Structures are given as structure tokens and as C-alpha cells.
């Protein structure tokens, strides 16, 4: 259901965390390639033909987890990124 796209940001004295949901018609492999290239250190991934997860740190030092899942409506992308103060 593409109606569940959106996001939110939580701010605490310790830092911030953002969670976003996106949809694309791109194949999960293309999504993995794009997001995986954005993570610069501590990268790990688990994947199969229908999706999976890639995690690591961005160039700004944020901890990032991306969940990718092929569904009937397209490929769902869940991004969670957090930065400590």
C-alpha cells in the first residue's frame, strides 16, 4: 500500500533519529546498489532477490539502517538514521 509512505523525526537530548518510508518501481538490487554506495563505513548487508537490509555509517557519521522489500505495488524502502550529539 503506497499510502504508508512518510516519515518522522525524534529529537532527544542525546541526539536525533529519523525514519522514512519510500516506494519505487526500481528492482531491489538497484535500490541496494544505490543505498549501499551511500554508506561509507561499518557496512553490512543481508539480501535476497526480494529485498533485505543494508546498514552502516553515512559520510556525516549517522548510523543508518535501510530495509528493502519487493511487494506487489513496487519496492518498499524503510530508512532509519540516527545521530548522537
CORJO-V531674 format. One record per backbone hydrogen bond with DSSP energy under -1.0 kcal/mol. CO is the residue of the C=O (numbers start at 1). NH is the residue of the N-H. E is the energy in kcal/mol with one decimal. If there is no record, write none. Layout:
((CO	NH	E) (CO	NH	E))
//
This chain:
((1	4	-1.6) (2	5	-1.3) (6	21	-3.4) (8	19	-2.7) (10	17	-2.3) (12	15	-1.0) (14	85	-2.9) (15	12	-3.0) (16	83	-2.7) (17	10	-3.2) (18	81	-2.6) (19	8	-2.3) (20	79	-2.9) (21	6	-1.6) (22	77	-3.0) (24	75	-3.3) (27	31	-1.7) (28	32	-2.7) (29	33	-2.1) (30	34	-2.2) (31	35	-2.6) (32	36	-2.7) (33	37	-1.4) (35	38	-1.0) (41	57	-2.6) (44	55	-2.9) (46	53	-3.1) (48	51	-1.2) (50	70	-3.6) (51	48	-2.7) (52	68	-2.9) (53	46	-2.7) (54	66	-3.0) (55	44	-2.4) (56	64	-3.2) (57	40	-2.6) (57	41	-1.2) (58	61	-1.8) (62	58	-2.2) (63	82	-2.5) (64	56	-2.2) (65	80	-2.6) (66	54	-2.2) (67	78	-3.0) (68	52	-3.2) (69	76	-3.1) (71	74	-1.2) (74	71	-3.2) (75	24	-1.8) (76	69	-2.4) (77	22	-3.0) (78	67	-3.0) (79	20	-2.7) (80	65	-2.7) (81	18	-3.1) (82	63	-2.5) (83	16	-2.3))
//
